[in-house]
Amino acid sequence: MEISDAKHLKVLGSENARLKKLLAVSMLDKEALKVALSGKY
């Protein structure tokens, strides 16, 4: 593996972590909306 490959993998890993956080936040928002709209809060 070359240095540029390692840097590329690091960038992809960072991007993957960022996207996972966004997905988690989005899923929490969706659940909060479900609860709020159901009136069971």
Summary of the structure (lengths in Angstrom):
residues: 41
radius of gyration: 17.6
end to end distance: 53.1
largest distance: 56.1
contacts: 74
relative contact order: 0.09
helix: 88%
strand: 0%
